[in-house]
Amino acid sequence: MGSIQYDGLITRFEDRLLSHLQIIIVQKLMREEAFLMSWKDSVSVGDGRTSIWISPQTTITFKFLGSRVPAINKEWLQRLGESANSTTGLIVTTEDGDLAVAEATGPHYPGNLRPN
């Protein structure tokens, strides 16, 4: 399981998903486009959802657990790209279209907070 590190937030995704996200995110940032990215939180951080604003001005790091680059699914990449270009922003989904679950941690992330 790899991670995206962005503005003090570390978000863990499976390497295959992370490879697809990297392509979409880099394409957007190369075009100087800011966008919203959202995912479903794991139960360990509250079982809600998280959205972050990604802009070209902030450093982003992709860390992969494995050393091999997985095969890229062009249809999945297309769906993620269409999502990233929509008004809802990049909704992180699995290859079969379900919402992807991620665990995020960081000094500014209140992921362990639950509503009263």
Contact map, one row per residue, 1 for C-alpha under 8 A:
11100000000111100000000000000000000000000000000000000000000000011100000000000000000000000000000000000000000000000000
11110000000111100100000000000000000000000000000000000000000001111100000000000000000000000000000000000000000000000000
11111000011110000100000000000000000000000000000000000000000001110000000000000000000000000000000000000000000000000000
01111100111110000100000000000000000000000000000000000000000111100000000000000000000000000000000000000000000000000000
00111111111000000000000000000000000000000000000000000000000111100000000000000000000000000000000000000000000000000000
00011111110000000000000000000000000000000000000000000000011110000000000000000000000000000000000000000000000000000000
00001111100000000000000000000000000000000000000000000000011100000000000000000000000000000000000000000000000000000000
00001111110000000000000000000000000000000000000000000000000000000000000000000000000000000000000000000000011100000000
00011111111000000000000000000000000000000000000000000000000000000000000000000000000000000000000000000001111110000000
00111101111100000000000000000000000000000000000000000000000000000000000000000000000000000000000000000001110000000000
00111000111110000000000000000000000000000000000000000000000000000000000000000000000000000000000000000111100000000000
11110000011111000000000000000000000000000000000000000000000000000000000000000000000000000000000000000111000000000000
11110000001111101100000000000000000000000000000000000000000000000000000000000000000000000000000000001110000000000000
11000000000111111100000000000000000000000000000000000000000000000000000000000000000000000000000000000000000000000000
11000000000011111110000000000000000000000000000000000000000000011100010000000000000000000000000000000000000000000000
00000000000001111111000000000000000000000000000000000000000000000000011000000000000000000000000000000000000000000000
00000000000011111111100000000000000000000000000000000000000000000000000000000000000000000000011000000000000000000000
01110000000011111111110000000000000000000000000000000000000001010000000000000000000000000000000000000000000000000000
00000000000000111111111000000000000000000000000000000000000000000000110100000000000000000000000000000000000000000000
00000000000000011111111100000000000000000000000000000000000000000000000100011000000000000000000000000000000000000000
00000000000000001111111110000000000000000000000000000000000000000000000000000001000000000001000000000000000000000000
00000000000000000111111111000000000000000000000000000000000001000000000000000000000000000000000000000000000000000000
00000000000000000011111111100000000000000000000000000000000000000000000000000000000000000000000000000000000000000000
00000000000000000001111111110000000000000000000000000000000000000000000000001001100100000000000000000000000000000000
00000000000000000000111111111000000000000000000000000000000000000000000000000000000000000000000000000000000000000000
00000000000000000000011111111100000000000000000000000000000000000000000000000000000000000000000000000000000000000000
00000000000000000000001111111110000000000000000000000000000000000000000000000000000000000000000000000000000000000000
00000000000000000000000111111111111000000000000000000000000000000000000000000000000000000000000000000000000000000000
00000000000000000000000011111111110000000000000000000011000000000000000000000000000000000000000000000000000000000000
00000000000000000000000001111111100000000000000000000001000000000000000000000000000000000000000000000000000000000000
00000000000000000000000000111111100000000000000000000000000000000000000000000000000000000000000000000000000000000000
00000000000000000000000000011111110000000000000000000011000000000000000000000000000000000000000000000000000000000000
00000000000000000000000000011111111000000000000000000011000000000000000000000000000000000000000000000000000000000000
00000000000000000000000000011001111100000000000000001111000000000000000000000000000000000000000000000000000000000000
00000000000000000000000000010000111110000000000000001110000000000000000000000000000100001100000000000000000000000000
00000000000000000000000000000000011111000000000000111100000000000000000000000000000100011100000000000000000000000000
00000000000000000000000000000000001111100000000000111100000000000000000000000000000100001111000000000000000000000000
00000000000000000000000000000000000111110000000011110000000000000000000000000000000000001111000000000000000000000000
00000000000000000000000000000000000011111000000011100000000000000000000000000000000000000011100000111100000000000000
00000000000000000000000000000000000001111100001111000000000000000000000000000000000000000000000000111100000000000000
00000000000000000000000000000000000000111111111111000000000000000000000000000000000000000000000000001111000000000000
00000000000000000000000000000000000000011111111100000000000000000000000000000000000000000000000000001110000000000000
00000000000000000000000000000000000000001111111100000000000000000000000000000000000000000000000000000000000000000000
00000000000000000000000000000000000000001111111000000000000000000000000000000000000000000000000000000010000000010000
00000000000000000000000000000000000000001111111100000000000000000000000000000000000000000000000000000011000000111000
00000000000000000000000000000000000000001111111100000000000000000000000000000000000000000000000000000000000000111100
00000000000000000000000000000000000000011111111110000000000000000000000000000000000000000000000000000000000000000000
00000000000000000000000000000000000000011110111111000000000000000000000000000000000000000000000000000000000000000000
00000000000000000000000000000000000001111000001111100000000000000000000000000000000000000000000000000000000000000000
00000000000000000000000000000000000001111000000111110000000000000000000000000000000000000000000000000000000000000000
00000000000000000000000000000000000111100000000011111000000000000000000000000000000000000000000000000000000000000000
00000000000000000000000000000000000111000000000001111100000000000000000000000000000000000000000000000000000000000000
00000000000000000000000000000000011110000000000000111110000000000000000000000000000000000000000000000000000000000000
00000000000000000000000000000000011110000000000000011111010000000000000000000000000000000000000000000000000000000000
00000000000000000000000000001001111000000000000000001111110000000000000000000000000000000000000000000000000000000000
00000000000000000000000000001101110000000000000000000111111000000000000000000000000000000000000000000000000000000000
00000000000000000000000000000000000000000000000000000011111000000000000000000000000000000000000000000000000000000000
00000110000000000000000000000000000000000000000000000111111100000000000000000000000000000000000000000000000000000000
00000110000000000000000000000000000000000000000000000001111110000000000000000000000000000000000000000000000000000000
00011110000000000000000000000000000000000000000000000000011111000000000000000000000000000000000000000000000000000000
00011100000000000000000000000000000000000000000000000000001111100000000000000000000000000000000000000000000000000000
01111000000000000100010000000000000000000000000000000000000111110000000000000000000000000000000000000000000000000000
01111000000000000000000000000000000000000000000000000000000011111000000000000000000000000000000000000000000000000000
11100000000000100100000000000000000000000000000000000000000001111110000000000000000000000000000000000000000000000000
11000000000000100000000000000000000000000000000000000000000000111110000000000000000000000000000000000000000000000000
11000000000000100000000000000000000000000000000000000000000000011111100000000000000000000000000000000000000000000000
00000000000000000000000000000000000000000000000000000000000000011111100000000000000000000000000000000000000000000000
00000000000000000000000000000000000000000000000000000000000000000111110000000000000000000000000000000000000000000000
00000000000000000010000000000000000000000000000000000000000000000111111000000000000000000000000000000000000000000000
00000000000000110010000000000000000000000000000000000000000000000001111100000000000000000000000000000000000000000000
00000000000000010000000000000000000000000000000000000000000000000000111110000000000000000000000000000000000000000000
00000000000000000011000000000000000000000000000000000000000000000000011111001000000000000000000000000000000000000000
00000000000000000000000000000000000000000000000000000000000000000000001111111000000000000000000000000000000000000000
00000000000000000000000000000000000000000000000000000000000000000000000111111100000000000000000000000000000000000000
00000000000000000000000000000000000000000000000000000000000000000000000011111110000000000000000000000000000000000000
00000000000000000001000000000000000000000000000000000000000000000000000011111111000000000000001000000000000000000000
00000000000000000001000100000000000000000000000000000000000000000000000111111111100000000000000000000000000000000000
00000000000000000000000000000000000000000000000000000000000000000000000001111111110000000000000000000000000000000000
00000000000000000000000000000000000000000000000000000000000000000000000000111111111000000000000000000000000000000000
00000000000000000000100100000000000000000000000000000000000000000000000000011111111100000111100000000000000000000000
00000000000000000000000100000000000000000000000000000000000000000000000000001111111110000100000000000000000000000000
00000000000000000000000000000000000000000000000000000000000000000000000000000111111111000000000000000000000000000000
00000000000000000000000000000000000000000000000000000000000000000000000000000011111111011110000000000000000000000000
00000000000000000000000100000000001110000000000000000000000000000000000000000001111111011110000000000000000000000000
00000000000000000000000000000000000000000000000000000000000000000000000000000000111111101100000000000000000000000000
00000000000000000000000000000000000000000000000000000000000000000000000000000000011111111100000000000000000000000000
00000000000000000000000000000000000000000000000000000000000000000000000000000000000011111000000000000000000000000000
00000000000000000000000000000000000100000000000000000000000000000000000000000000001101111110000000000000000000000000
00000000000000000000000000000000001111000000000000000000000000000000000000000000001111111110000000000000000000000000
00000000000000000000000000000000001111000000000000000000000000000000000000000001101111011111000000000000000000000000
00000000000000000000000000000000000011100000000000000000000000000000000000000001001100011111100000100000000000000000
00000000000000000000100000000000000011100000000000000000000000000000000000000001000000000111110000110000000000000000
00000000000000000000000000000000000000100000000000000000000000000000000000000001000000000011111111110000000000000000
00000000000000001000000000000000000000000000000000000000000000000000000000000000000000000001111111110000000000000000
00000000000000001000000000000000000000000000000000000000000000000000000000010000000000000000111111000000000000000000
00000000000000000000000000000000000000000000000000000000000000000000000000000000000000000000111111000000000000000000
00000000000000000000000000000000000000000000000000000000000000000000000000000000000000000000111111100000000000000000
00000000000000000000000000000000000000000000000000000000000000000000000000000000000000000000111111110000000000000000
00000000000000000000000000000000000000110000000000000000000000000000000000000000000000000011110011111000000000000000
00000000000000000000000000000000000000110000000000000000000000000000000000000000000000000001110001111100000000000000
00000000000010000000000000000000000000111100000000000000000000000000000000000000000000000000000000111110000000000000
00000000001110000000000000000000000000111100000000000000000000000000000000000000000000000000000000011111000000000000
00000000001110000000000000000000000000001101100000000000000000000000000000000000000000000000000000001111100000000000
00000000111100000000000000000000000000001000100000000000000000000000000000000000000000000000000000000111110010100000
00000000111000000000000000000000000000000000000000000000000000000000000000000000000000000000000000000011111010100000
00000001110000000000000000000000000000000000000000000000000000000000000000000000000000000000000000000001111110000000
00000001100000000000000000000000000000000000000000000000000000000000000000000000000000000000000000000000111110000000
00000001100000000000000000000000000000000000000000000000000000000000000000000000000000000000000000000000011111000000
00000000100000000000000000000000000000000000000000000000000000000000000000000000000000000000000000000001111111100000
00000000000000000000000000000000000000000000000000000000000000000000000000000000000000000000000000000000000111111000
00000000000000000000000000000000000000000000110000000000000000000000000000000000000000000000000000000001100011111000
00000000000000000000000000000000000000000001110000000000000000000000000000000000000000000000000000000000000001111100
00000000000000000000000000000000000000000000110000000000000000000000000000000000000000000000000000000000000001111110
00000000000000000000000000000000000000000000010000000000000000000000000000000000000000000000000000000000000000011111
00000000000000000000000000000000000000000000000000000000000000000000000000000000000000000000000000000000000000001111
00000000000000000000000000000000000000000000000000000000000000000000000000000000000000000000000000000000000000000111
